[in-house]
Amino acid sequence: MGFALARYLRYCRYFDEWITVTTAALAVFRERGDRHAEGGALTP
């Protein structure tokens, strides 16, 4: 869901919110040790 929301926010040009959502998702992926999802979060 975070990826879909981030895509929507980027599309609508809500860049501050996009950065916030992506940063939160990245923190969760790093905590879980999910390198694949972490890479997805880092790729726009």
CHARMM internal coordinates of N, CA and C (Angstrom, degrees):
IC EDIT
DIST 1 N 1 CA 1.4492
DIST 1 CA 1 C 1.5278
ANGL 1 N 1 CA 1 C 110.37
DIST 1 C 2 N 1.3223
ANGL 1 CA 1 C 2 N 116.02
DIHE 1 N 1 CA 1 C 2 N -36.44
DIST 2 N 2 CA 1.4563
ANGL 1 C 2 N 2 CA 119.24
DIHE 1 CA 1 C 2 N 2 CA 179.48
DIST 2 CA 2 C 1.5162
ANGL 2 N 2 CA 2 C 112.44
DIHE 1 C 2 N 2 CA 2 C -61.20
DIST 2 C 3 N 1.3537
ANGL 2 CA 2 C 3 N 116.31
DIHE 2 N 2 CA 2 C 3 N -37.61
DIST 3 N 3 CA 1.4652
ANGL 2 C 3 N 3 CA 119.56
DIHE 2 CA 2 C 3 N 3 CA 179.19
DIST 3 CA 3 C 1.5235
ANGL 3 N 3 CA 3 C 110.89
DIHE 2 C 3 N 3 CA 3 C -66.59
DIST 3 C 4 N 1.3266
ANGL 3 CA 3 C 4 N 117.27
DIHE 3 N 3 CA 3 C 4 N -41.40
DIST 4 N 4 CA 1.4674
ANGL 3 C 4 N 4 CA 120.63
DIHE 3 CA 3 C 4 N 4 CA 179.33
DIST 4 CA 4 C 1.5221
ANGL 4 N 4 CA 4 C 110.36
DIHE 3 C 4 N 4 CA 4 C -64.57
DIST 4 C 5 N 1.3140
ANGL 4 CA 4 C 5 N 116.74
DIHE 4 N 4 CA 4 C 5 N -42.76
DIST 5 N 5 CA 1.4628
ANGL 4 C 5 N 5 CA 120.30
DIHE 4 CA 4 C 5 N 5 CA 178.71
DIST 5 CA 5 C 1.5178
ANGL 5 N 5 CA 5 C 110.89
DIHE 4 C 5 N 5 CA 5 C -64.97
DIST 5 C 6 N 1.3115
ANGL 5 CA 5 C 6 N 117.32
DIHE 5 N 5 CA 5 C 6 N -42.43
DIST 6 N 6 CA 1.4633
ANGL 5 C 6 N 6 CA 120.66
DIHE 5 CA 5 C 6 N 6 CA 179.29
DIST 6 CA 6 C 1.5259
ANGL 6 N 6 CA 6 C 110.44
DIHE 5 C 6 N 6 CA 6 C -62.94
DIST 6 C 7 N 1.3144
ANGL 6 CA 6 C 7 N 117.32
DIHE 6 N 6 CA 6 C 7 N -41.00
DIST 7 N 7 CA 1.4682
ANGL 6 C 7 N 7 CA 120.78
DIHE 6 CA 6 C 7 N 7 CA 178.41
DIST 7 CA 7 C 1.5312
ANGL 7 N 7 CA 7 C 110.71
DIHE 6 C 7 N 7 CA 7 C -62.44
DIST 7 C 8 N 1.3378
ANGL 7 CA 7 C 8 N 116.51
DIHE 7 N 7 CA 7 C 8 N -43.80
DIST 8 N 8 CA 1.4675
ANGL 7 C 8 N 8 CA 121.09
DIHE 7 CA 7 C 8 N 8 CA 178.46
DIST 8 CA 8 C 1.5303
ANGL 8 N 8 CA 8 C 110.99
DIHE 7 C 8 N 8 CA 8 C -62.71
DIST 8 C 9 N 1.3230
ANGL 8 CA 8 C 9 N 116.73
DIHE 8 N 8 CA 8 C 9 N -45.74
DIST 9 N 9 CA 1.4639
ANGL 8 C 9 N 9 CA 120.18
DIHE 8 CA 8 C 9 N 9 CA -178.86
DIST 9 CA 9 C 1.5223
ANGL 9 N 9 CA 9 C 111.22
DIHE 8 C 9 N 9 CA 9 C -63.39
DIST 9 C 10 N 1.3162
ANGL 9 CA 9 C 10 N 116.99
DIHE 9 N 9 CA 9 C 10 N -39.83
DIST 10 N 10 CA 1.4626
ANGL 9 C 10 N 10 CA 120.33
DIHE 9 CA 9 C 10 N 10 CA 177.60
DIST 10 CA 10 C 1.5263
ANGL 10 N 10 CA 10 C 110.02
DIHE 9 C 10 N 10 CA 10 C -65.84
DIST 10 C 11 N 1.3216
ANGL 10 CA 10 C 11 N 117.32
DIHE 10 N 10 CA 10 C 11 N -42.39
DIST 11 N 11 CA 1.4651
ANGL 10 C 11 N 11 CA 122.05
DIHE 10 CA 10 C 11 N 11 CA 179.98
DIST 11 CA 11 C 1.5304
ANGL 11 N 11 CA 11 C 111.06
DIHE 10 C 11 N 11 CA 11 C -61.20
DIST 11 C 12 N 1.3351
ANGL 11 CA 11 C 12 N 116.53
DIHE 11 N 11 CA 11 C 12 N -41.48
DIST 12 N 12 CA 1.4748
ANGL 11 C 12 N 12 CA 121.38
DIHE 11 CA 11 C 12 N 12 CA -179.09
DIST 12 CA 12 C 1.5242
ANGL 12 N 12 CA 12 C 112.33
DIHE 11 C 12 N 12 CA 12 C -83.90
DIST 12 C 13 N 1.3166
ANGL 12 CA 12 C 13 N 116.29
DIHE 12 N 12 CA 12 C 13 N 0.59
DIST 13 N 13 CA 1.4577
ANGL 12 C 13 N 13 CA 123.33
DIHE 12 CA 12 C 13 N 13 CA 176.72
DIST 13 CA 13 C 1.5414
ANGL 13 N 13 CA 13 C 112.91
DIHE 12 C 13 N 13 CA 13 C 67.40
DIST 13 C 14 N 1.3293
ANGL 13 CA 13 C 14 N 116.87
DIHE 13 N 13 CA 13 C 14 N 34.02
DIST 14 N 14 CA 1.4599
ANGL 13 C 14 N 14 CA 122.68
DIHE 13 CA 13 C 14 N 14 CA 172.49
DIST 14 CA 14 C 1.5254
ANGL 14 N 14 CA 14 C 107.42
DIHE 13 C 14 N 14 CA 14 C -93.08
DIST 14 C 15 N 1.3184
ANGL 14 CA 14 C 15 N 115.32
DIHE 14 N 14 CA 14 C 15 N 71.78
DIST 15 N 15 CA 1.4566
ANGL 14 C 15 N 15 CA 120.34
DIHE 14 CA 14 C 15 N 15 CA -169.60
DIST 15 CA 15 C 1.5270
ANGL 15 N 15 CA 15 C 113.92
DIHE 14 C 15 N 15 CA 15 C -65.93
DIST 15 C 16 N 1.3337
ANGL 15 CA 15 C 16 N 118.51
DIHE 15 N 15 CA 15 C 16 N -37.43
DIST 16 N 16 CA 1.4690
ANGL 15 C 16 N 16 CA 119.85
DIHE 15 CA 15 C 16 N 16 CA 178.84
DIST 16 CA 16 C 1.5242
ANGL 16 N 16 CA 16 C 111.03
DIHE 15 C 16 N 16 CA 16 C -63.04
DIST 16 C 17 N 1.3266
ANGL 16 CA 16 C 17 N 116.50
DIHE 16 N 16 CA 16 C 17 N -43.58
DIST 17 N 17 CA 1.4588
ANGL 16 C 17 N 17 CA 120.76
DIHE 16 CA 16 C 17 N 17 CA 179.17
DIST 17 CA 17 C 1.5272
ANGL 17 N 17 CA 17 C 111.01
DIHE 16 C 17 N 17 CA 17 C -68.06
DIST 17 C 18 N 1.3327
ANGL 17 CA 17 C 18 N 116.43
DIHE 17 N 17 CA 17 C 18 N -37.68
DIST 18 N 18 CA 1.4645
ANGL 17 C 18 N 18 CA 121.41
DIHE 17 CA 17 C 18 N 18 CA 178.14
DIST 18 CA 18 C 1.5258
ANGL 18 N 18 CA 18 C 110.52
DIHE 17 C 18 N 18 CA 18 C -60.41
DIST 18 C 19 N 1.3238
ANGL 18 CA 18 C 19 N 116.27
DIHE 18 N 18 CA 18 C 19 N -44.43
DIST 19 N 19 CA 1.4643
ANGL 18 C 19 N 19 CA 120.62
DIHE 18 CA 18 C 19 N 19 CA 179.06
DIST 19 CA 19 C 1.5260
ANGL 19 N 19 CA 19 C 110.40
DIHE 18 C 19 N 19 CA 19 C -64.07
DIST 19 C 20 N 1.3320
ANGL 19 CA 19 C 20 N 117.37
DIHE 19 N 19 CA 19 C 20 N -41.20
DIST 20 N 20 CA 1.4636
ANGL 19 C 20 N 20 CA 121.41
DIHE 19 CA 19 C 20 N 20 CA -179.86
DIST 20 CA 20 C 1.5252
ANGL 20 N 20 CA 20 C 111.27
DIHE 19 C 20 N 20 CA 20 C -62.47
DIST 20 C 21 N 1.3229
ANGL 20 CA 20 C 21 N 117.31
DIHE 20 N 20 CA 20 C 21 N -47.52
DIST 21 N 21 CA 1.4677
ANGL 20 C 21 N 21 CA 121.43
DIHE 20 CA 20 C 21 N 21 CA -179.05
DIST 21 CA 21 C 1.5256
ANGL 21 N 21 CA 21 C 110.63
DIHE 20 C 21 N 21 CA 21 C -64.99
DIST 21 C 22 N 1.3213
ANGL 21 CA 21 C 22 N 116.36
DIHE 21 N 21 CA 21 C 22 N -44.20
DIST 22 N 22 CA 1.4558
ANGL 21 C 22 N 22 CA 120.52
DIHE 21 CA 21 C 22 N 22 CA -178.82
DIST 22 CA 22 C 1.5260
ANGL 22 N 22 CA 22 C 111.57
DIHE 21 C 22 N 22 CA 22 C -65.22
DIST 22 C 23 N 1.3205
ANGL 22 CA 22 C 23 N 117.10
DIHE 22 N 22 CA 22 C 23 N -39.63
DIST 23 N 23 CA 1.4607
ANGL 22 C 23 N 23 CA 121.30
DIHE 22 CA 22 C 23 N 23 CA 178.72
DIST 23 CA 23 C 1.5279
ANGL 23 N 23 CA 23 C 110.97
DIHE 22 C 23 N 23 CA 23 C -64.91
DIST 23 C 24 N 1.3293
ANGL 23 CA 23 C 24 N 116.74
DIHE 23 N 23 CA 23 C 24 N -41.60
DIST 24 N 24 CA 1.4653
ANGL 23 C 24 N 24 CA 120.41
DIHE 23 CA 23 C 24 N 24 CA 178.33
DIST 24 CA 24 C 1.5293
ANGL 24 N 24 CA 24 C 110.78
DIHE 23 C 24 N 24 CA 24 C -64.59
DIST 24 C 25 N 1.3284
ANGL 24 CA 24 C 25 N 116.58
DIHE 24 N 24 CA 24 C 25 N -43.93
DIST 25 N 25 CA 1.4681
ANGL 24 C 25 N 25 CA 120.20
DIHE 24 CA 24 C 25 N 25 CA 178.70
DIST 25 CA 25 C 1.5205
ANGL 25 N 25 CA 25 C 110.64
DIHE 24 C 25 N 25 CA 25 C -62.95
DIST 25 C 26 N 1.3061
ANGL 25 CA 25 C 26 N 116.69
DIHE 25 N 25 CA 25 C 26 N -41.57
DIST 26 N 26 CA 1.4600
ANGL 25 C 26 N 26 CA 121.27
DIHE 25 CA 25 C 26 N 26 CA 179.78
DIST 26 CA 26 C 1.5287
ANGL 26 N 26 CA 26 C 110.99
DIHE 25 C 26 N 26 CA 26 C -61.63
DIST 26 C 27 N 1.3236
ANGL 26 CA 26 C 27 N 117.16
DIHE 26 N 26 CA 26 C 27 N -40.54
DIST 27 N 27 CA 1.4644
ANGL 26 C 27 N 27 CA 120.82
DIHE 26 CA 26 C 27 N 27 CA 178.75
DIST 27 CA 27 C 1.5313
ANGL 27 N 27 CA 27 C 111.11
DIHE 26 C 27 N 27 CA 27 C -62.93
DIST 27 C 28 N 1.3228
ANGL 27 CA 27 C 28 N 116.79
DIHE 27 N 27 CA 27 C 28 N -40.98
DIST 28 N 28 CA 1.4663
ANGL 27 C 28 N 28 CA 120.96
DIHE 27 CA 27 C 28 N 28 CA 178.77
DIST 28 CA 28 C 1.5268
ANGL 28 N 28 CA 28 C 110.54
DIHE 27 C 28 N 28 CA 28 C -64.90
DIST 28 C 29 N 1.3240
ANGL 28 CA 28 C 29 N 116.64
DIHE 28 N 28 CA 28 C 29 N -45.10
DIST 29 N 29 CA 1.4651
ANGL 28 C 29 N 29 CA 120.12
DIHE 28 CA 28 C 29 N 29 CA -179.03
DIST 29 CA 29 C 1.5175
ANGL 29 N 29 CA 29 C 111.57
DIHE 28 C 29 N 29 CA 29 C -64.16
DIST 29 C 30 N 1.3164
ANGL 29 CA 29 C 30 N 116.48
DIHE 29 N 29 CA 29 C 30 N -39.32
DIST 30 N 30 CA 1.4679
ANGL 29 C 30 N 30 CA 119.67
DIHE 29 CA 29 C 30 N 30 CA 178.96
DIST 30 CA 30 C 1.5236
ANGL 30 N 30 CA 30 C 110.79
DIHE 29 C 30 N 30 CA 30 C -67.11
DIST 30 C 31 N 1.3345
ANGL 30 CA 30 C 31 N 116.78
DIHE 30 N 30 CA 30 C 31 N -39.16
DIST 31 N 31 CA 1.4671
ANGL 30 C 31 N 31 CA 120.81
DIHE 30 CA 30 C 31 N 31 CA 178.93
DIST 31 CA 31 C 1.5242
ANGL 31 N 31 CA 31 C 110.97
DIHE 30 C 31 N 31 CA 31 C -64.08
DIST 31 C 32 N 1.3330
ANGL 31 CA 31 C 32 N 116.62
DIHE 31 N 31 CA 31 C 32 N -37.83
DIST 32 N 32 CA 1.4663
ANGL 31 C 32 N 32 CA 121.38
DIHE 31 CA 31 C 32 N 32 CA 179.40
DIST 32 CA 32 C 1.5171
ANGL 32 N 32 CA 32 C 112.66
DIHE 31 C 32 N 32 CA 32 C -79.48
DIST 32 C 33 N 1.3269
ANGL 32 CA 32 C 33 N 117.08
DIHE 32 N 32 CA 32 C 33 N -14.55
DIST 33 N 33 CA 1.4527
ANGL 32 C 33 N 33 CA 120.26
DIHE 32 CA 32 C 33 N 33 CA -178.03
DIST 33 CA 33 C 1.5229
ANGL 33 N 33 CA 33 C 112.91
DIHE 32 C 33 N 33 CA 33 C 77.81
DIST 33 C 34 N 1.3166
ANGL 33 CA 33 C 34 N 116.93
DIHE 33 N 33 CA 33 C 34 N 23.13
DIST 34 N 34 CA 1.4623
ANGL 33 C 34 N 34 CA 122.65
DIHE 33 CA 33 C 34 N 34 CA -177.79
DIST 34 CA 34 C 1.5281
ANGL 34 N 34 CA 34 C 109.58
DIHE 33 C 34 N 34 CA 34 C -89.47
DIST 34 C 35 N 1.3264
ANGL 34 CA 34 C 35 N 115.98
DIHE 34 N 34 CA 34 C 35 N 88.75
DIST 35 N 35 CA 1.4699
ANGL 34 C 35 N 35 CA 121.49
DIHE 34 CA 34 C 35 N 35 CA -175.22
DIST 35 CA 35 C 1.5314
ANGL 35 N 35 CA 35 C 112.10
DIHE 34 C 35 N 35 CA 35 C -66.58
DIST 35 C 36 N 1.3136
ANGL 35 CA 35 C 36 N 117.60
DIHE 35 N 35 CA 35 C 36 N -34.46
DIST 36 N 36 CA 1.4624
ANGL 35 C 36 N 36 CA 120.69
DIHE 35 CA 35 C 36 N 36 CA 179.83
DIST 36 CA 36 C 1.5334
ANGL 36 N 36 CA 36 C 110.65
DIHE 35 C 36 N 36 CA 36 C -64.64
DIST 36 C 37 N 1.3228
ANGL 36 CA 36 C 37 N 117.00
DIHE 36 N 36 CA 36 C 37 N -48.42
DIST 37 N 37 CA 1.4643
ANGL 36 C 37 N 37 CA 120.79
DIHE 36 CA 36 C 37 N 37 CA 179.11
DIST 37 CA 37 C 1.5266
ANGL 37 N 37 CA 37 C 110.91
DIHE 36 C 37 N 37 CA 37 C -67.17
DIST 37 C 38 N 1.3148
ANGL 37 CA 37 C 38 N 116.65
DIHE 37 N 37 CA 37 C 38 N -34.78
DIST 38 N 38 CA 1.4632
ANGL 37 C 38 N 38 CA 120.55
DIHE 37 CA 37 C 38 N 38 CA 177.01
DIST 38 CA 38 C 1.5273
ANGL 38 N 38 CA 38 C 110.11
DIHE 37 C 38 N 38 CA 38 C -60.67
DIST 38 C 39 N 1.3064
ANGL 38 CA 38 C 39 N 116.46
DIHE 38 N 38 CA 38 C 39 N -43.59
DIST 39 N 39 CA 1.4641
ANGL 38 C 39 N 39 CA 120.44
DIHE 38 CA 38 C 39 N 39 CA 176.85
DIST 39 CA 39 C 1.5171
ANGL 39 N 39 CA 39 C 112.00
DIHE 38 C 39 N 39 CA 39 C -62.30
DIST 39 C 40 N 1.3179
ANGL 39 CA 39 C 40 N 116.53
DIHE 39 N 39 CA 39 C 40 N -38.99
DIST 40 N 40 CA 1.4650
ANGL 39 C 40 N 40 CA 120.27
DIHE 39 CA 39 C 40 N 40 CA 177.06
DIST 40 CA 40 C 1.5130
ANGL 40 N 40 CA 40 C 112.38
DIHE 39 C 40 N 40 CA 40 C -64.47
DIST 40 C 41 N 1.3235
ANGL 40 CA 40 C 41 N 116.70
DIHE 40 N 40 CA 40 C 41 N -37.20
DIST 41 N 41 CA 1.4624
ANGL 40 C 41 N 41 CA 120.48
DIHE 40 CA 40 C 41 N 41 CA 179.40
DIST 41 CA 41 C 1.5258
ANGL 41 N 41 CA 41 C 111.44
DIHE 40 C 41 N 41 CA 41 C -70.33
DIST 41 C 42 N 1.3108
ANGL 41 CA 41 C 42 N 116.60
DIHE 41 N 41 CA 41 C 42 N -28.35
DIST 42 N 42 CA 1.4620
ANGL 41 C 42 N 42 CA 120.09
DIHE 41 CA 41 C 42 N 42 CA -179.14
DIST 42 CA 42 C 1.5253
ANGL 42 N 42 CA 42 C 112.92
DIHE 41 C 42 N 42 CA 42 C -84.68
DIST 42 C 43 N 1.3182
ANGL 42 CA 42 C 43 N 117.36
DIHE 42 N 42 CA 42 C 43 N -10.32
DIST 43 N 43 CA 1.4617
ANGL 42 C 43 N 43 CA 121.65
DIHE 42 CA 42 C 43 N 43 CA -178.69
DIST 43 CA 43 C 1.5195
ANGL 43 N 43 CA 43 C 109.47
DIHE 42 C 43 N 43 CA 43 C -103.93
DIST 43 C 44 N 1.3305
ANGL 43 CA 43 C 44 N 117.96
DIHE 43 N 43 CA 43 C 44 N 115.82
DIST 44 N 44 CA 1.4835
ANGL 43 C 44 N 44 CA 119.41
DIHE 43 CA 43 C 44 N 44 CA -178.25
DIST 44 CA 44 C 1.4877
ANGL 44 N 44 CA 44 C 114.60
DIHE 43 C 44 N 44 CA 44 C -69.35
END
COOR INIT
IC SEED 1 N 1 CA 1 C
IC BUILD
